[in-house]
Amino acid sequence: QVQLVESGGGLVQPGGSLRLSCAFSGTSFSLYDMGWYRQAPGKQRERFARITSGGSTYYLDSVKGRFTISRDNALNTVVLQMNSLKPEDTAVYYCGADRRDELYWGQGTQVTVSS
């Protein structure tokens, strides 16, 4: 049984920064691959950042160099640092946990980038 809760979303101007957090409630957090996903209105959900149980990170080109995913296994937390935000980053952002055949999702948090 795993629950994920995202926090930190909000309204930010283009070029600004935002920090999202994902709190993992359950057991064996360090064994899960964790990821950040987003879904804009009328678009498919996409995974744009991933950090494995071993700490390897992967990013889509659209966010590479601007976003950073990290994890703190002592705090059961995944963090997404977003810099140089663009209007096209506007979406609902979700945290996900993946281990073998187990998949879990948070409720999502809205990020709006607008002047």
C-alpha positions as CSV (number, residue, x, y, z in Angstrom):
1,Q,0.0,0.0,0.0
2,V,1.5,3.3,-1.2
3,Q,0.2,6.8,-1.3
4,L,1.8,9.8,-3.0
5,V,1.0,13.4,-2.4
6,E,2.4,16.3,-4.5
7,S,2.8,19.8,-3.3
8,G,4.3,23.1,-4.4
9,G,2.3,23.9,-7.5
10,G,1.0,27.4,-8.3
11,L,1.2,30.4,-10.6
12,V,4.6,31.6,-11.8
13,Q,5.7,34.1,-14.4
14,P,7.7,32.9,-17.5
15,G,11.4,32.6,-16.6
16,G,10.5,31.9,-12.9
17,S,11.2,28.9,-10.7
18,L,9.1,26.5,-8.8
19,R,9.9,23.5,-6.5
20,L,7.5,20.5,-6.3
21,S,7.7,17.9,-3.7
22,C,6.3,14.3,-3.6
23,A,5.8,12.6,-0.2
24,F,5.8,8.8,-0.3
25,S,3.8,7.0,2.4
26,G,4.4,3.3,2.6
27,T,7.3,0.8,2.8
28,S,10.4,0.3,0.7
29,F,10.6,3.8,-0.8
30,S,14.2,3.2,-1.8
31,L,13.3,0.3,-4.0
32,Y,10.9,2.3,-6.2
33,D,11.8,4.1,-9.4
34,M,10.2,7.5,-9.1
35,G,9.1,9.8,-11.9
36,W,7.4,13.1,-12.6
37,Y,4.7,13.3,-15.2
38,R,2.6,16.1,-16.6
39,Q,-0.6,16.5,-18.6
40,A,-1.7,19.7,-20.3
41,P,-5.3,20.2,-21.4
42,G,-6.0,18.2,-24.5
43,K,-2.6,16.5,-24.4
44,Q,-1.4,13.0,-23.5
45,R,0.3,12.5,-20.1
46,E,4.0,12.4,-20.5
47,R,6.8,11.4,-18.2
48,F,9.5,14.0,-18.4
49,A,11.8,13.1,-15.5
50,R,12.8,9.8,-13.8
51,I,15.1,8.8,-11.1
52,T,15.7,5.1,-10.5
53,S,16.2,3.3,-7.2
54,G,19.9,3.5,-7.9
55,G,19.8,7.2,-8.4
56,S,20.2,7.5,-12.2
57,T,18.3,10.3,-13.7
58,Y,16.6,10.8,-17.1
59,Y,14.9,13.7,-18.8
60,L,13.0,14.5,-21.9
61,D,14.8,17.1,-24.1
62,S,12.0,19.5,-23.5
63,V,13.0,20.0,-19.8
64,K,16.7,19.0,-19.9
65,G,18.9,21.6,-18.4
66,R,15.9,23.4,-16.8
67,F,14.4,20.7,-14.5
68,T,16.2,18.6,-11.9
69,I,14.7,15.5,-10.2
70,S,16.2,14.3,-6.9
71,R,15.3,12.0,-4.1
72,D,16.0,11.8,-0.4
73,N,15.5,8.2,0.7
74,A,15.8,9.2,4.4
75,L,12.8,11.4,4.0
76,N,10.8,9.3,1.5
77,T,10.6,12.4,-0.7
78,V,11.1,13.2,-4.4
79,V,11.8,16.8,-5.4
80,L,11.4,18.5,-8.8
81,Q,13.3,21.8,-9.1
82,M,11.9,23.7,-12.1
83,N,13.8,26.7,-13.5
84,S,13.4,29.0,-16.5
85,L,9.7,28.1,-16.7
86,K,7.9,28.6,-20.0
87,P,4.1,28.9,-20.7
88,E,4.2,25.5,-22.4
89,D,5.2,24.0,-19.0
90,T,1.6,24.7,-17.8
91,A,0.1,21.4,-16.8
92,V,-1.0,19.2,-14.0
93,Y,2.1,17.6,-12.5
94,Y,2.0,14.1,-11.1
95,C,4.4,12.0,-9.1
96,G,4.6,8.3,-9.8
97,A,6.2,5.3,-8.2
98,D,7.1,2.1,-10.1
99,R,8.4,-1.2,-8.8
100,R,8.0,-4.4,-10.7
101,D,4.3,-4.7,-11.5
102,E,3.3,-2.0,-8.9
103,L,2.3,1.4,-10.1
104,Y,1.1,4.3,-8.0
105,W,0.1,7.9,-8.7
106,G,-0.5,11.1,-6.7
107,Q,-3.5,13.4,-7.1
108,G,-1.5,16.0,-9.0
109,T,-0.7,19.6,-8.5
110,Q,-1.4,22.5,-11.0
111,V,1.5,24.5,-12.4
112,T,0.5,27.6,-14.4
113,V,3.2,29.6,-16.2
114,S,1.7,32.9,-17.3
115,S,2.3,36.7,-17.4
